[in-house]
Amino acid sequence: MSERLHKLLAAAGVGSRREIEEWIRAGRITVNGEVATLGLSIETTDRIMIDKRPFRFKRELKSGLARPPRVLIYNKPEGEIVSRDDPEGRTTVFQQLPRIKGAKWISVGRLDINSGGLLLFTTSGELANRLMHPSYEIEREYAVRVMGVLTKAQMQRLVDGVQLEDGIGKFDYIEDRGGEGSNHWYHVVLKEGHKREVRRIFQAGGFLVSRLLRVRYGSIRLPPRVKRGQLIELELPQVNALLASVGLIEAPAEKVRPQRNVKSREEKPAREATPRKPGRTGEKSASKTASERKPGGRAQPRTGRTTGEEGARPRRKPR
């Protein structure tokens, strides 16, 4: 089955769709000896050259399922840029990532040099594209520190929308998280983020952002144990949940335990009281008569097997 060239290469982890489209425009990719064009459909068996180097799609696993992509969580510190190369020689986030063969890390969105927090990386260009595409409405949550305190009317204005240079900018949600002195923290959520949009929305509302951290991207939240400059890799169940959230695989069916037919206390039949056998719990038998008791009120010891006259046990001879 044929598929678009840039889509297949992105799914194989070669790069993001946008990057691959730029390579195609620049004539860096050939298919079966001919320069590729935008929108070209190919088969995985076609001969592909990227920068005059052959590229082959990896075979699928024996189970028939494609090899799942890898996903990293990175806690980006301020001062690093989200770029592979920087003419100014500044530290990039890609310098902190582990090296892999046959693929490369693709960043899911960006954070400017003065912002920090959660940054996702994956080896799947298709997954990265869907997580970033506005049509999937993936939520991004940020912790924002501003100078001053917003009134309810000012917070509502940022939710309703403010005019920016490239259109209307607004938050889907804003929550006051308190603070001390002139610094105050807010958590904001938006489903698509343009360049420096969070800062520009607050600035349009008359507030200056002094610190900005991303704490959540979709269903992935920055774990507290991942400190600044550290990273962790998602486990397979987390990767599958992320793939299912953007429709790349089917969501696993939830196991439903059968409910037991438990009757209420009113429905349970009352248990009939069973008479206790005398002597089991030290209780005196109700069938004893006054003739079986001594004048002091104590009952005479009960007899077992009768071995002599009048049912008395023979006494043992003293040794």
URLIN-V421989 format. One line per field, one symbol per residue. ss: DSSP state (~ for helix, > for strand, _ for the rest). phi: phi as a letter, one per 20 degrees, with the letter a starting at -180 (. if undefined). A space follows every 50 residues. Layout:
ss = ???
phi = ???
//
This chain:
ss = __>>~~~~~~~_____~~~~~~~~~___>>>__>>_____>>_____>>> __>>>_______________>>>>>>____>__________>~~~~____ _____>>>_______>>>>>>>__~~~~~~~~_~~~___>>>>>>>>___ _~~~~~~~~~_>>>__>>>___>>>>>>____>>>>>>>>______~~~~ ~~~~____>>>>>>>>>__>>_________>>>__~~~~~~~~~~_____ _______________________________________~~~>_____>_ ________~~~________
phi = .ebfgffffffenfrfgffffffffemeccclndffcfnfecdfefedcd lmdfccfffffffneffffecddcefefoddebfccgemffdfffeefec dmbbfdfemccffedcofcecbedfffffffefffelffcdcecdceode ffffffffffpcedfdpedbefabcfdnrcmeecdcdccbebceglffff ffffencdeebbcedbcmeedffffeegndbcdffggffffffffdmecf fffffdffefeeefffeffffffdffffnfdnffffefdffedegfneff ffeefedbfmmeffffffe
//
